[in-house]
Amino acid sequence: MQIDLSLSAADLLPAIDRMWARSADVLSRLEERWSPAAGSPVFTVNGRYTSRGWTEWTQGFQFGSLLLQFEATGDEAFLQLGQSRTLQLMPPHVSHTGVHDHGFNNVSTYGNLRRLILEGRVPRDEYLLGHCELALKVSGAVQAARWTRTHEGGGFIYSFNGPHSLFCDTIRSLRSLALSHRLGHRMMSENDESVSLLERLVQHARTTARYAVFLGDGRDVYDVRGRVAHESLFNINDGRYRAPATQQGYSPFSTWTRGLAWIMLGYAEQLEYIATVSDDELEPLGGRHEIETMMHAAARAACDFFLENSAAEGIPYWDTGAPGLDRLGDWRSRPADPFNDFEPVDSSAAAIGCQGLLRLGQILATNGDAVGKTYLQAGLTTLRSLLVEPFFSDSPSHEGLLLHSVYHRPAGWDFIPPDHKIPCGESSQWGDYHLREAALLVERQARGGVPYRFDGPVE
């Protein structure tokens, strides 16, 4: 990746303003035509959002985007839509026992509403605040209940594949546990056993760092520092780790770049959160130094791998081991080509990953670490690339905001235009949402104000 060291957050404001104007249009058009009976919109086919029955993990992005639009523009119509859709349609997600996606669905909706109230952007309504906080309390406990114990005494929140399966994606669902714990909640288990949500958060983060993130210490012959396994498999009879795996990547021994991005952002956000937790609470869980060292190691390795394995302007291809990449020659030294004949790029991985770079960079820079400046500039460079063609969509006939997002390449779910050989030109709910999040983060950095973080303003 070729990082622009002179770029500032303020330099991106004109493009960000343009993005919010376009965002208002696509959100309004989708709300006008989309029926909840059709399920959650997932990705576009020929520029039009469609659903895909797998898990309903994108509905929070749909309604959360309405709240972010209000936050950025002050347009009350989007607040009313986001609030009403959340209260009417998100309750089943709060008690959804079958998925690992609570951090995506519920923090993006109830969490954003709560945050806007606490920041004073929405008039304080104690009933609405209490409603959101109750939903977040329950969501965190339901998510934490999907628990598999590991041989070494820790454990993990298991994926929708079952108790043997740890997904790297779930690191960002720790937000639901964090908020629930912040609100004073605890999970009640068999025989009225009280379970600490903070303890489960730390244990899941530790298990993910140990098995999903490779640190280059010789764990196996493919142990390249920063490589991320999408899925980690365990023997549920004794809790022992067995092997890496993948659902949406090319190979267990390559890196699916959206999974890499989840690791980058998930650990960066948890480092922000852990900084607000008292030493007394962290001491029984290993202590602040051990916990933060573990999270920093995973986050930095993943961020470094992203920088090494993205194209010149900061956009990665969908998997670092995709077999067609060798047909592209020295693809790292050139801007990503979404219209090539061999392998698709994944702009959604860039939208998620750039926020991880920005957040980790800020943490490190604040602590006097020079690497922080590199990450900050890399995050800004990547976001700048996403806000212009060929990745930013300005076509009035397209319902997406961020083009060239990939969902499930191995399963063939992504639309391939008739005159192309690979998927290109389409959008996803998670790509659009995370572009908005990254833009909001940078806009606040440039214009000042309360820092944008999932757990709200820190008192």
ChimeraX attribute file (.defattr): number of C-alpha atoms within 10 A of each C-alpha:
attribute: neighborCount
match mode: 1-to-1
recipient: residues
	/A:1	21
	/A:2	18
	/A:3	19
	/A:4	15
	/A:5	14
	/A:6	8
	/A:7	15
	/A:8	16
	/A:9	21
	/A:10	14
	/A:11	13
	/A:12	19
	/A:13	17
	/A:14	10
	/A:15	17
	/A:16	23
	/A:17	15
	/A:18	13
	/A:19	21
	/A:20	20
	/A:21	13
	/A:22	18
	/A:23	24
	/A:24	18
	/A:25	14
	/A:26	21
	/A:27	19
	/A:28	15
	/A:29	15
	/A:30	16
	/A:31	14
	/A:32	9
	/A:33	8
	/A:34	14
	/A:35	11
	/A:36	12
	/A:37	6
	/A:38	11
	/A:39	16
	/A:40	23
	/A:41	24
	/A:42	22
	/A:43	28
	/A:44	22
	/A:45	20
	/A:46	17
	/A:47	19
	/A:48	15
	/A:49	20
	/A:50	16
	/A:51	15
	/A:52	13
	/A:53	10
	/A:54	6
	/A:55	14
	/A:56	17
	/A:57	22
	/A:58	23
	/A:59	27
	/A:60	30
	/A:61	27
	/A:62	26
	/A:63	27
	/A:64	28
	/A:65	29
	/A:66	27
	/A:67	28
	/A:68	25
	/A:69	25
	/A:70	21
	/A:71	18
	/A:72	17
	/A:73	13
	/A:74	13
	/A:75	14
	/A:76	14
	/A:77	14
	/A:78	22
	/A:79	22
	/A:80	14
	/A:81	16
	/A:82	25
	/A:83	20
	/A:84	13
	/A:85	19
	/A:86	24
	/A:87	14
	/A:88	9
	/A:89	13
	/A:90	19
	/A:91	14
	/A:92	9
	/A:93	21
	/A:94	21
	/A:95	16
	/A:96	14
	/A:97	17
	/A:98	16
	/A:99	20
	/A:100	28
	/A:101	28
	/A:102	30
	/A:103	28
	/A:104	23
	/A:105	27
	/A:106	29
	/A:107	29
	/A:108	26
	/A:109	30
	/A:110	30
	/A:111	24
	/A:112	24
	/A:113	26
	/A:114	23
	/A:115	22
	/A:116	21
	/A:117	18
	/A:118	16
	/A:119	16
	/A:120	9
	/A:121	13
	/A:122	15
	/A:123	10
	/A:124	14
	/A:125	10
	/A:126	10
	/A:127	9
	/A:128	16
	/A:129	18
	/A:130	12
	/A:131	14
	/A:132	22
	/A:133	20
	/A:134	16
	/A:135	21
	/A:136	30
	/A:137	23
	/A:138	19
	/A:139	28
	/A:140	30
	/A:141	25
	/A:142	22
	/A:143	28
	/A:144	30
	/A:145	19
	/A:146	18
	/A:147	16
	/A:148	22
	/A:149	21
	/A:150	19
	/A:151	15
	/A:152	11
	/A:153	8
	/A:154	16
	/A:155	22
	/A:156	28
	/A:157	31
	/A:158	26
	/A:159	21
	/A:160	17
	/A:161	14
	/A:162	15
	/A:163	19
	/A:164	24
	/A:165	21
	/A:166	31
	/A:167	24
	/A:168	27
	/A:169	23
	/A:170	27
	/A:171	28
	/A:172	23
	/A:173	24
	/A:174	32
	/A:175	27
	/A:176	32
	/A:177	31
	/A:178	26
	/A:179	25
	/A:180	24
	/A:181	21
	/A:182	17
	/A:183	13
	/A:184	9
	/A:185	22
	/A:186	21
	/A:187	21
	/A:188	13
	/A:189	11
	/A:190	6
	/A:191	6
	/A:192	8
	/A:193	10
	/A:194	11
	/A:195	16
	/A:196	16
	/A:197	26
	/A:198	24
	/A:199	19
	/A:200	22
	/A:201	24
	/A:202	25
	/A:203	22
	/A:204	25
	/A:205	27
	/A:206	20
	/A:207	19
	/A:208	28
	/A:209	23
	/A:210	13
	/A:211	21
	/A:212	27
	/A:213	26
	/A:214	24
	/A:215	21
	/A:216	15
	/A:217	9
	/A:218	11
	/A:219	11
	/A:220	10
	/A:221	8
	/A:222	12
	/A:223	16
	/A:224	19
	/A:225	18
	/A:226	26
	/A:227	28
	/A:228	34
	/A:229	28
	/A:230	30
	/A:231	26
	/A:232	24
	/A:233	22
	/A:234	21
	/A:235	16
	/A:236	16
	/A:237	10
	/A:238	11
	/A:239	19
	/A:240	15
	/A:241	16
	/A:242	12
	/A:243	14
	/A:244	20
	/A:245	21
	/A:246	20
	/A:247	16
	/A:248	21
	/A:249	26
	/A:250	20
	/A:251	19
	/A:252	19
	/A:253	21
	/A:254	21
	/A:255	25
	/A:256	28
	/A:257	33
	/A:258	30
	/A:259	29
	/A:260	30
	/A:261	27
	/A:262	26
	/A:263	35
	/A:264	34
	/A:265	25
	/A:266	26
	/A:267	28
	/A:268	26
	/A:269	24
	/A:270	22
	/A:271	20
	/A:272	18
	/A:273	18
	/A:274	18
	/A:275	12
	/A:276	11
	/A:277	14
	/A:278	10
	/A:279	13
	/A:280	10
	/A:281	13
	/A:282	18
	/A:283	13
	/A:284	10
	/A:285	15
	/A:286	14
	/A:287	13
	/A:288	19
	/A:289	11
	/A:290	14
	/A:291	19
	/A:292	18
	/A:293	12
	/A:294	17
	/A:295	23
	/A:296	21
	/A:297	16
	/A:298	28
	/A:299	29
	/A:300	25
	/A:301	21
	/A:302	30
	/A:303	26
	/A:304	16
	/A:305	20
	/A:306	29
	/A:307	24
	/A:308	16
	/A:309	21
	/A:310	26
	/A:311	22
	/A:312	20
	/A:313	23
	/A:314	32
	/A:315	33
	/A:316	31
	/A:317	28
	/A:318	28
	/A:319	25
	/A:320	20
	/A:321	18
	/A:322	18
	/A:323	11
	/A:324	12
	/A:325	16
	/A:326	12
	/A:327	12
	/A:328	13
	/A:329	10
	/A:330	10
	/A:331	18
	/A:332	21
	/A:333	14
	/A:334	15
	/A:335	17
	/A:336	22
	/A:337	19
	/A:338	23
	/A:339	17
	/A:340	16
	/A:341	14
	/A:342	17
	/A:343	24
	/A:344	26
	/A:345	27
	/A:346	28
	/A:347	34
	/A:348	31
	/A:349	26
	/A:350	30
	/A:351	31
	/A:352	29
	/A:353	35
	/A:354	33
	/A:355	32
	/A:356	29
	/A:357	32
	/A:358	26
	/A:359	26
	/A:360	29
	/A:361	26
	/A:362	20
	/A:363	20
	/A:364	18
	/A:365	17
	/A:366	12
	/A:367	10
	/A:368	11
	/A:369	13
	/A:370	12
	/A:371	14
	/A:372	22
	/A:373	20
	/A:374	19
	/A:375	28
	/A:376	27
	/A:377	22
	/A:378	29
	/A:379	30
	/A:380	27
	/A:381	26
	/A:382	26
	/A:383	29
	/A:384	22
	/A:385	19
	/A:386	26
	/A:387	21
	/A:388	15
	/A:389	11
	/A:390	17
	/A:391	21
	/A:392	23
	/A:393	26
	/A:394	20
	/A:395	12
	/A:396	12
	/A:397	12
	/A:398	20
	/A:399	26
	/A:400	31
	/A:401	29
	/A:402	32
	/A:403	28
	/A:404	25
	/A:405	31
	/A:406	27
	/A:407	24
	/A:408	12
	/A:409	19
	/A:410	12
	/A:411	10
	/A:412	11
	/A:413	14
	/A:414	20
	/A:415	20
	/A:416	16
	/A:417	14
	/A:418	7
	/A:419	6
	/A:420	13
	/A:421	14
	/A:422	21
	/A:423	26
	/A:424	24
	/A:425	24
	/A:426	29
	/A:427	33
	/A:428	27
	/A:429	26
	/A:430	26
	/A:431	27
	/A:432	25
	/A:433	28
	/A:434	22
	/A:435	28
	/A:436	22
	/A:437	22
	/A:438	23
	/A:439	27
	/A:440	20
	/A:441	18
	/A:442	24
	/A:443	21
	/A:444	16
	/A:445	16
	/A:446	15
	/A:447	11
	/A:448	9
	/A:449	10
	/A:450	12
	/A:451	15
	/A:452	18
	/A:453	16
	/A:454	21
	/A:455	19
	/A:456	19
	/A:457	13
	/A:458	10
	/A:459	4
